Amino acid sequence: MLRYVVALCLLALAWAQDCQVANIQVMQDFDRTRYTGIWYAVAKKDPEGLFLIDNIVAQFSIQDDGSMTATAKGRVIILNNWELCADMIATFEETSDNAKFRMKYWGVSSYLQTGNDDHWVIDTDYDNYAIHYSCRLIDTDGTCLDSYSFIFSRHPEGLRPQDQRIVTQKKMDLCLLGKYRRVPHTGFCQS
């Protein structure tokens, strides 16, 4: 009986939650200078299509002209069984909200995916964790049909215990609780 009550409560919570992309809150007073540096993906929610699998390390930089760029490296599998490290490059176009960017990205090799997606910084403390979100396709009801999200840490070992509560709440706010998977760092892409 208790299982039914818990299931019913979770269902009611899901119905009550606002999952429209337009209502997603991003980081207030985002400081991209403090955001620069190396971030390790420790969890991710995958989109449709070819995507980095694990060993994902991103480095955000600010160029001399003030624009933000990023490089990322991670393991991919192509042609059904060929494992390799993919190098990705991104440039960011600013929007009216300093925590929302348009991210144009491409792989160093031609077989890798290219795109021009939203890149929203949902939350960060700059020193330990950051939560990134992107919706590629919005449904007619305003919810997202194809999204991806990264939980980044400055530490390859993962999040500190005090950050996990914050990150879990943000996953719920994004309507993505239970949709992430762990991103291991095995050294596969270390130079």
Disulfide bonds with the S-S distance in Angstrom:
Cys19-Cys175 1.93
Cys85-Cys189 2.11
Cys135-Cys144 2.14
